[in-house]
Amino acid sequence: MADDGKLNRWRLFAELSTADADVVLKACEERILVGGEELFHENDSGDSLFIVQSGRVDIFKNIRGDVDRSLASFGPGDVIGEMSFIDGARRSATARTTESSEFLVLSRQSFAKVQKERPDIAAAFFRNMAAIVATRLRTTNELYREAVSFGIEATGAHTLNLKNMAEELRRVTLHLVGGQSVAGRILQMDHHAAGYTVVLKMENERLTVVPYHAIQRIDLA
């Protein structure tokens, strides 16, 4: 039988009754690894997902040669390997325990039996998995945005064209977040602790300061 306390913390079994969760849990196998062991390696074939019962697992992505980048760390209740479970593709990263850890392993073949005998439980299980994948995708998108932003800040690339426009006193239209737009000539770019701002001289000779992050698009006159 499933532990009600654990199930309440496991998103994969959200809104499933204890009895329904047991149907899935009975299709799982237990696996125990010591610290430093790999659960799977990047580019390995695989079709199983892993539910962490205890311990901790770090996820790594090989960047080049012997250089790995840590992507995430998972603990009790978390799910690992769900992508290969869904599509049967090779592992996209490496999973390695940081301490002695216990897992429940669910293969596609074992789950196929649940789908056949209890499609209602399988559907609820997949809904929960989809929610987990969606959350991770949003996190990945945000990390990507921050990485790109950091690269742009580091190189100063995002200010180069605007500085050229300021030097040439080019007339532009700045389209802003929220649907507004302002037109005029860029006089200068200023850098503050909070980021860059654009000083714009409008047609009525008034000056306005626009935060760079508020600009969605720039059109040249």
BAFI-3210 file (N, C-alpha, C; in Angstrom, 3 decimals, decimal comma, padded with zeros to 6 digits):
// residues 221
n [1|2|3|4|5|6|7|8|9|10|11|12|13|14|15|16|17|18|19|20|21|22|23|24|25|26|27|28|29|30|31|32|33|34|35|36|37|38|39|40|41|42|43|44|45|46|47|48|49|50|51|52|53|54|55|56|57|58|59|60|61|62|63|64|65|66|67|68|69|70|71|72|73|74|75|76|77|78|79|80|81|82|83|84|85|86|87|88|89|90|91|92|93|94|95|96|97|98|99|100|101|102|103|104|105|106|107|108|109|110|111|112|113|114|115|116|117|118|119|120|121|122|123|124|125|126|127|128|129|130|131|132|133|134|135|136|137|138|139|140|141|142|143|144|145|146|147|148|149|150|151|152|153|154|155|156|157|158|159|160|161|162|163|164|165|166|167|168|169|170|171|172|173|174|175|176|177|178|179|180|181|182|183|184|185|186|187|188|189|190|191|192|193|194|195|196|197|198|199|200|201|202|203|204|205|206|207|208|209|210|211|212|213|214|215|216|217|218|219|220|221]
n.u [000,840|000,370|002,057|000,220|001,117|003,455|002,387|000,868|002,830|003,928|003,874|003,335|001,310|-000,861|-004,211|-004,922|-006,416|-005,444|-005,756|-005,862|-003,349|-001,791|-002,129|-000,456|001,974|002,421|003,243|005,783|009,362|011,773|014,793|018,060|020,725|024,118|025,847|027,129|026,750|025,635|022,433|021,469|023,108|023,981|022,751|022,311|020,229|016,797|013,690|012,353|010,997|011,961|011,146|012,014|012,516|014,030|016,999|019,216|019,560|021,641|021,458|023,193|024,605|026,570|028,905|031,268|033,936|035,395|033,827|031,121|027,805|025,864|022,446|020,141|018,831|017,409|015,042|013,304|010,158|010,353|010,452|012,348|013,799|011,553|011,204|012,346|010,736|008,323|008,739|010,572|013,081|016,697|018,596|018,716|020,436|022,728|022,168|023,043|023,618|023,961|024,114|023,302|020,513|017,046|014,804|011,770|011,079|009,614|008,746|008,027|006,869|005,802|003,972|002,246|000,524|-001,022|-002,258|-003,860|-005,533|-006,497|-007,386|-008,349|-006,878|-004,335|-004,627|-004,975|-002,527|-000,802|-001,670|-000,754|001,970|002,341|001,892|004,115|006,198|005,576|006,013|008,763|009,636|008,935|010,660|013,100|012,908|013,017|015,563|017,047|016,431|017,614|020,267|020,827|020,364|022,373|024,621|024,327|024,467|027,061|028,611|027,751|026,342|023,685|023,495|024,918|023,844|021,901|023,476|024,844|022,698|022,084|024,351|024,029|021,728|019,309|015,897|013,445|010,950|009,826|008,485|006,644|006,394|003,147|001,854|002,054|003,674|006,457|007,839|010,753|014,033|016,941|018,955|020,906|022,407|022,103|023,636|022,632|022,424|020,208|020,036|020,022|019,012|017,129|017,452|015,197|014,420|011,541|009,108|007,936|009,942|010,308|011,940|012,226|012,668|013,347|013,172|015,381|014,547|011,867|011,363|010,005|010,204|012,018|011,546|012,873|012,687]
n.v [-001,201|002,311|005,018|007,400|009,893|010,325|010,292|012,622|014,459|013,947|015,028|013,589|011,874|013,397|014,114|011,489|008,667|006,720|004,014|004,036|005,074|003,006|001,113|001,999|002,075|-000,606|-001,488|-000,698|-001,076|-001,522|000,271|000,654|002,853|003,718|006,666|008,728|007,030|006,423|006,930|006,964|007,589|010,352|010,161|007,458|004,652|004,324|003,758|004,235|005,832|007,446|007,554|009,421|008,154|008,442|010,249|012,003|013,362|014,547|016,305|016,340|017,955|017,328|019,606|020,063|017,887|016,944|018,566|019,255|020,517|021,409|020,889|020,537|019,547|016,854|015,569|013,543|012,432|013,659|013,367|011,656|011,284|011,328|012,181|010,306|008,206|009,041|009,417|007,490|008,122|008,679|009,301|012,641|013,836|013,321|011,444|011,446|010,098|011,833|010,923|007,998|006,504|005,808|004,423|004,271|002,481|002,872|001,343|001,748|-000,507|-001,834|000,080|000,049|-002,014|-001,002|001,067|-000,428|-001,939|-000,110|002,535|004,998|005,632|005,718|007,907|010,029|009,921|010,602|013,220|014,484|014,109|015,638|018,175|018,431|018,328|020,633|022,642|022,369|023,007|025,698|026,691|026,076|027,739|030,249|030,159|030,039|032,528|034,198|033,422|034,232|036,963|037,578|037,056|039,024|041,350|041,061|041,339|043,709|043,933|044,577|047,325|048,431|049,055|050,930|052,935|053,744|054,789|056,923|058,499|059,194|060,587|059,431|059,157|057,385|054,909|053,719|050,787|049,758|047,591|046,573|047,815|050,534|053,300|055,389|058,181|059,665|061,145|059,364|060,394|059,598|056,786|055,548|054,025|052,387|051,159|049,556|048,854|049,546|052,707|054,601|057,768|059,832|062,254|063,832|064,801|067,171|068,412|067,651|065,674|062,219|059,413|056,074|052,833|050,237|047,550|047,767|048,067|046,665|046,579|048,265|050,683|052,138|055,432]
n.w [000,000|-000,620|001,001|002,571|003,461|001,982|-000,631|-000,644|-000,944|-003,347|-006,536|-008,794|-008,200|-007,671|-006,826|-007,144|-005,685|-002,787|-003,352|-006,161|-006,735|-005,805|-007,782|-009,808|-008,418|-007,861|-010,278|-010,395|-009,885|-007,257|-006,595|-005,360|-004,826|-004,110|-002,928|-005,533|-007,659|-011,021|-012,260|-014,810|-017,978|-020,080|-023,359|-023,179|-023,980|-023,080|-021,315|-019,014|-016,083|-013,009|-009,635|-006,929|-003,804|-001,501|-000,534|-002,835|-006,135|-008,700|-011,780|-014,805|-017,680|-020,465|-021,631|-023,120|-023,947|-020,949|-019,441|-017,491|-016,934|-014,208|-013,969|-012,411|-009,173|-007,506|-005,104|-002,597|-003,806|-006,241|-009,861|-012,291|-015,522|-017,104|-019,726|-021,545|-020,843|-021,862|-024,679|-025,483|-026,358|-026,388|-023,358|-022,255|-020,536|-017,747|-014,794|-011,440|-008,248|-005,120|-002,645|-000,669|-002,134|-002,770|-005,142|-007,095|-009,948|-013,049|-015,940|-019,470|-020,547|-018,307|-017,511|-019,616|-019,163|-017,089|-018,465|-020,186|-018,476|-016,567|-017,760|-016,861|-014,568|-015,699|-017,405|-015,576|-014,322|-016,441|-016,859|-014,553|-014,943|-017,237|-016,201|-014,537|-016,428|-017,876|-015,967|-015,589|-018,140|-018,313|-016,368|-017,583|-019,844|-018,606|-017,452|-019,788|-020,898|-018,962|-019,274|-021,895|-021,593|-019,748|-021,325|-023,270|-021,721|-020,817|-023,108|-024,084|-026,387|-026,877|-026,782|-028,829|-031,473|-030,747|-029,646|-031,922|-033,339|-031,700|-032,011|-034,664|-034,565|-035,325|-036,334|-034,603|-033,800|-030,807|-029,741|-027,041|-024,148|-023,401|-025,422|-026,076|-027,823|-028,639|-030,366|-031,800|-031,511|-030,672|-028,112|-026,263|-024,527|-021,302|-018,480|-015,597|-012,181|-012,243|-014,872|-018,464|-019,913|-022,299|-023,672|-025,104|-027,520|-028,216|-030,803|-029,933|-028,669|-026,087|-023,569|-022,908|-020,811|-021,316|-020,056|-021,043|-020,974|-021,340|-023,977|-026,827|-029,627|-032,227|-034,626|-037,552|-038,860]
ca.u [000,000|001,112|002,095|-000,577|001,935|004,325|001,594|000,459|003,965|004,376|003,013|002,989|000,097|-001,847|-005,619|-005,174|-006,670|-004,406|-005,969|-005,469|-001,889|-001,218|-002,135|000,770|003,138|002,645|003,907|007,154|010,386|012,608|016,228|018,850|022,065|024,940|026,235|028,105|026,385|024,809|021,137|021,618|024,107|023,542|022,729|021,902|018,852|016,011|012,256|011,800|011,116|012,388|010,569|012,951|011,892|014,915|018,295|019,257|020,143|021,994|021,353|024,293|024,641|027,936|029,063|032,326|034,999|035,095|033,150|029,692|027,076|024,790|021,172|019,125|019,017|016,090|014,947|012,130|008,922|010,607|010,473|013,514|013,762|010,206|011,216|012,546|009,549|007,251|008,982|011,487|014,338|017,871|018,660|019,227|021,398|023,192|021,644|024,005|023,252|024,939|024,096|022,534|019,178|016,098|013,949|010,780|011,344|008,439|009,078|006,904|006,232|004,982|002,864|001,308|-000,486|-001,925|-003,066|-004,836|-006,495|-007,102|-007,087|-008,677|-005,727|-003,237|-004,879|-004,692|-001,072|-000,202|-001,981|000,182|003,286|002,343|002,028|005,509|007,010|005,299|006,706|010,201|009,865|008,907|011,911|014,154|012,773|013,484|017,018|017,585|016,320|018,625|021,583|020,980|020,469|023,707|025,582|024,181|025,005|028,514|029,258|027,270|025,846|022,354|023,560|025,742|023,056|021,253|024,484|025,060|021,542|022,205|025,398|023,528|020,472|018,284|014,531|012,976|009,725|010,020|007,256|006,867|005,568|001,852|001,207|002,306|004,850|006,913|008,696|011,666|015,437|017,702|020,051|021,983|022,139|022,676|023,681|022,438|022,477|019,040|020,133|020,166|017,862|017,263|016,965|014,581|013,905|010,337|008,861|007,585|011,188|010,399|012,797|011,650|013,624|012,667|014,004|015,642|013,788|010,473|011,264|009,774|010,661|012,447|011,396|013,546|011,834]
ca.v [000,000|003,561|005,847|008,601|011,078|010,511|010,612|014,011|015,293|013,546|015,646|012,602|011,172|014,393|013,831|010,049|008,062|005,781|002,763|004,239|005,223|001,670|000,405|002,414|001,705|-002,046|-001,712|-000,196|-001,876|-000,730|000,276|001,380|003,208|004,440|007,980|008,774|006,117|006,992|006,306|006,774|008,485|011,070|009,405|006,074|004,317|004,135|003,996|004,194|007,000|007,120|008,371|009,435|007,902|009,034|010,624|013,163|013,103|015,719|016,121|017,005|017,977|017,495|020,786|019,691|017,096|016,498|019,670|019,048|021,604|020,936|021,459|020,496|018,579|016,353|014,822|012,697|012,842|014,164|012,400|011,798|010,414|011,279|012,430|009,023|007,405|009,491|009,233|006,388|008,621|008,536|010,223|013,953|014,288|012,277|011,532|010,829|010,289|012,514|010,168|006,766|006,899|004,755|004,825|003,413|002,526|002,508|001,228|001,910|-001,809|-002,091|001,031|-000,316|-002,880|-000,100|001,750|-001,366|-002,393|001,026|003,738|006,201|005,923|006,082|009,263|010,954|009,864|011,384|014,640|014,960|014,156|016,782|019,378|018,476|018,675|022,033|023,471|022,316|023,727|027,127|026,980|026,055|028,953|031,384|030,043|030,399|033,984|034,809|033,156|035,119|038,317|037,723|037,137|040,326|042,343|040,899|041,814|045,043|043,890|045,157|048,785|048,906|049,709|052,109|053,978|054,262|055,619|058,160|059,294|059,677|061,290|058,804|059,185|056,020|054,688|052,659|050,092|049,372|046,565|047,134|048,296|051,946|053,597|056,775|058,471|060,782|060,866|058,887|061,297|058,890|055,592|055,655|052,770|052,540|049,881|048,758|048,496|050,634|053,530|055,344|059,144|060,105|063,612|063,677|065,854|068,411|068,832|067,128|064,508|061,127|058,339|054,782|051,669|049,372|046,294|048,027|048,196|045,404|046,669|049,588|050,926|053,323|056,277]
ca.w [000,000|-000,669|002,199|002,281|003,706|000,820|-001,812|-000,567|-001,326|-004,682|-007,547|-009,806|-007,779|-007,260|-007,105|-007,220|-004,379|-002,380|-004,074|-007,557|-006,756|-005,597|-009,059|-010,497|-007,603|-007,983|-011,565|-010,261|-009,215|-006,367|-006,877|-004,358|-005,270|-003,138|-003,403|-006,609|-008,755|-012,079|-012,527|-016,261|-018,560|-021,274|-024,621|-022,957|-024,335|-021,863|-021,448|-017,666|-015,222|-011,653|-008,566|-005,809|-002,501|-000,494|-001,085|-003,746|-007,445|-009,498|-013,226|-015,487|-019,139|-020,949|-022,474|-024,056|-023,324|-019,591|-018,759|-017,278|-016,289|-013,340|-014,400|-011,356|-008,102|-007,144|-003,861|-002,420|-004,457|-007,584|-010,954|-013,163|-016,694|-017,677|-021,169|-022,229|-020,553|-022,745|-026,119|-025,752|-026,919|-025,519|-022,227|-022,652|-019,529|-016,830|-013,431|-010,522|-006,843|-004,270|-001,389|-000,812|-002,587|-003,125|-006,253|-007,717|-011,387|-013,838|-017,362|-020,391|-020,704|-017,120|-017,480|-020,684|-018,549|-016,360|-019,486|-020,748|-017,475|-015,864|-018,542|-016,100|-013,715|-016,592|-017,895|-014,477|-014,129|-017,532|-016,629|-013,539|-015,553|-018,149|-015,375|-014,099|-017,596|-018,211|-014,982|-015,880|-019,386|-017,982|-015,669|-018,592|-020,641|-017,811|-017,353|-021,097|-021,019|-018,110|-019,846|-023,046|-021,063|-019,162|-022,420|-023,914|-020,796|-020,725|-024,332|-024,432|-027,762|-027,032|-026,818|-029,939|-032,511|-030,197|-029,526|-033,269|-033,670|-030,940|-032,646|-035,946|-034,292|-036,161|-035,822|-034,387|-033,026|-029,824|-029,365|-025,656|-023,517|-023,056|-026,629|-026,351|-028,631|-028,611|-031,509|-031,610|-031,834|-029,517|-027,783|-025,583|-023,719|-019,960|-017,735|-014,155|-011,457|-012,630|-016,273|-019,424|-020,266|-023,552|-023,597|-026,404|-027,739|-029,028|-031,782|-029,235|-028,020|-024,725|-023,389|-022,122|-020,502|-021,478|-019,660|-022,195|-020,889|-021,692|-025,433|-027,527|-031,012|-032,652|-036,057|-038,050|-039,702]
c.u [000,874|001,009|001,365|000,236|002,837|003,525|001,158|001,576|004,427|003,409|002,543|001,687|-000,981|-003,241|-005,908|-005,434|-005,533|-004,519|-005,535|-003,956|-001,212|-001,168|-000,854|001,991|003,456|003,325|005,375|008,074|011,214|014,074|016,929|020,246|022,818|025,288|027,292|027,809|025,501|023,516|021,022|022,586|023,537|023,766|022,491|020,496|018,084|014,550|011,570|011,916|011,419|011,750|011,517|012,176|012,706|016,243|018,203|020,016|020,428|021,921|022,433|024,107|026,079|028,002|030,109|033,362|034,590|034,418|031,648|029,075|025,939|023,502|020,157|019,504|017,637|016,141|013,662|010,857|009,107|010,686|011,658|013,348|012,429|010,196|011,384|011,368|008,430|007,514|009,961|012,818|015,480|017,879|019,313|020,254|021,790|022,607|022,576|023,606|024,356|025,020|023,310|021,077|018,343|015,127|012,857|010,959|010,101|008,822|007,824|006,137|005,319|003,767|001,822|000,191|-001,505|-002,843|-004,175|-005,933|-007,212|-006,774|-007,394|-007,517|-004,548|-003,392|-004,564|-003,189|-000,370|-000,487|-001,006|001,589|003,405|002,523|003,468|006,417|006,817|006,024|008,205|010,533|009,862|010,194|013,076|014,114|013,302|014,997|017,677|017,551|017,399|020,023|021,853|021,167|021,847|024,762|025,542|024,757|026,521|029,221|028,861|026,649|024,525|022,383|024,243|024,929|022,389|022,241|024,797|023,924|021,614|023,242|024,908|022,245|019,342|016,906|014,015|011,609|009,977|008,662|007,489|005,976|004,254|001,143|001,426|003,525|005,184|007,883|009,576|013,065|016,173|018,891|021,216|021,462|022,819|022,634|023,596|022,518|021,347|019,068|020,275|018,867|018,187|016,681|016,494|014,076|012,745|010,127|008,539|008,750|011,305|011,307|012,065|012,697|012,870|013,598|014,170|014,773|012,313|010,258|011,089|010,332|011,048|012,300|012,136|012,601|012,318]
c.v [001,249|004,296|007,149|009,878|011,379|010,935|012,065|014,956|015,007|014,085|014,635|011,876|012,136|013,988|012,351|009,525|007,098|004,475|002,894|004,370|003,868|000,868|000,731|001,933|000,211|-002,396|-001,275|-001,237|-000,963|-000,828|001,140|001,617|003,911|005,793|007,904|007,831|006,831|006,197|006,015|007,832|009,142|010,221|007,906|005,859|004,100|004,421|003,997|005,553|006,539|008,099|008,280|009,224|008,506|009,357|011,829|012,801|014,422|015,359|016,967|016,923|018,199|018,674|020,533|018,888|016,581|017,588|019,384|020,278|021,013|021,657|021,543|019,464|018,165|015,510|014,031|013,282|013,335|013,021|012,701|010,845|010,353|011,483|011,132|008,083|007,755|009,122|008,112|006,814|008,448|009,598|011,535|014,501|013,097|012,518|010,769|011,133|011,029|011,861|008,891|007,114|005,686|005,271|003,793|003,589|002,033|002,510|001,436|000,596|-002,122|-001,171|000,714|-001,195|-002,048|000,611|000,849|-001,696|-001,250|002,319|005,039|006,613|006,377|007,511|010,298|011,045|010,717|012,875|015,238|015,083|015,355|018,084|019,549|018,912|020,146|022,971|023,517|023,059|025,235|027,541|027,035|027,311|030,171|031,354|030,430|031,917|034,675|034,615|034,075|036,554|038,576|037,868|038,491|041,422|042,295|041,482|043,239|045,103|044,608|046,671|049,312|049,669|050,976|053,258|054,593|055,178|056,955|059,079|059,910|060,492|060,759|058,921|057,754|056,045|053,502|052,063|049,434|048,222|047,211|047,756|049,759|052,104|055,073|056,975|059,669|060,397|060,451|059,816|060,566|057,644|055,800|054,305|053,061|051,171|048,962|048,338|049,722|051,405|054,280|056,740|059,537|061,545|063,512|064,891|067,194|068,954|068,365|065,913|063,465|060,029|057,010|053,661|050,725|048,115|046,485|048,112|046,821|045,419|048,101|049,681|052,201|054,105|056,237]
c.w [000,000|000,656|001,887|002,457|002,532|-000,394|-001,824|-001,002|-002,749|-005,731|-008,584|-009,474|-007,293|-007,727|-007,380|-005,814|-004,046|-003,156|-005,536|-007,676|-006,604|-006,889|-009,834|-009,736|-007,711|-009,308|-011,523|-009,622|-008,326|-006,768|-005,835|-004,911|-004,146|-003,726|-004,493|-007,756|-009,771|-012,232|-014,024|-016,771|-019,813|-022,528|-024,428|-023,523|-023,042|-022,100|-020,084|-016,985|-013,808|-010,675|-007,372|-004,504|-001,369|-001,170|-001,999|-005,009|-008,144|-010,976|-013,906|-016,995|-019,574|-021,910|-023,549|-023,295|-021,963|-018,765|-018,705|-016,631|-015,478|-013,713|-013,271|-010,309|-007,600|-005,878|-003,783|-003,037|-005,867|-008,597|-011,858|-014,345|-017,391|-019,186|-021,960|-021,993|-021,528|-024,198|-026,468|-026,335|-025,911|-024,432|-022,647|-021,675|-018,656|-015,446|-012,501|-009,078|-006,093|-002,896|-001,636|-001,088|-002,972|-004,175|-006,519|-009,217|-012,129|-015,315|-018,206|-020,543|-019,522|-017,084|-018,546|-020,135|-017,779|-017,358|-020,022|-019,741|-016,769|-016,599|-017,796|-015,206|-014,568|-017,094|-016,820|-014,221|-015,181|-017,380|-015,619|-014,114|-016,487|-017,376|-014,899|-015,243|-017,956|-017,255|-015,261|-017,157|-019,137|-017,272|-016,642|-019,448|-019,900|-017,667|-018,674|-021,286|-020,200|-018,686|-021,032|-022,582|-020,485|-020,258|-023,106|-023,029|-020,778|-021,943|-024,684|-025,814|-027,930|-027,103|-028,066|-030,977|-031,996|-030,034|-030,881|-033,687|-032,955|-031,576|-033,951|-035,802|-035,161|-035,508|-035,738|-033,715|-032,106|-029,468|-028,001|-025,217|-023,085|-024,242|-026,957|-027,249|-028,498|-029,767|-031,211|-032,027|-030,570|-029,295|-027,139|-024,894|-022,371|-019,280|-016,249|-013,501|-011,894|-014,098|-017,157|-019,593|-021,553|-023,341|-024,993|-026,447|-028,716|-029,930|-031,131|-028,414|-026,561|-024,713|-022,552|-021,945|-020,514|-021,013|-020,838|-022,169|-021,251|-023,194|-026,066|-028,946|-031,330|-034,165|-036,435|-038,944|-041,151]
res [m|a|d|d|g|k|l|n|r|w|r|l|f|a|e|l|s|t|a|d|a|d|v|v|l|k|a|c|e|e|r|i|l|v|g|g|e|e|l|f|h|e|n|d|s|g|d|s|l|f|i|v|q|s|g|r|v|d|i|f|k|n|i|r|g|d|v|d|r|s|l|a|s|f|g|p|g|d|v|i|g|e|m|s|f|i|d|g|a|r|r|s|a|t|a|r|t|t|e|s|s|e|f|l|v|l|s|r|q|s|f|a|k|v|q|k|e|r|p|d|i|a|a|a|f|f|r|n|m|a|a|i|v|a|t|r|l|r|t|t|n|e|l|y|r|e|a|v|s|f|g|i|e|a|t|g|a|h|t|l|n|l|k|n|m|a|e|e|l|r|r|v|t|l|h|l|v|g|g|q|s|v|a|g|r|i|l|q|m|d|h|h|a|a|g|y|t|v|v|l|k|m|e|n|e|r|l|t|v|v|p|y|h|a|i|q|r|i|d|l|a]
***
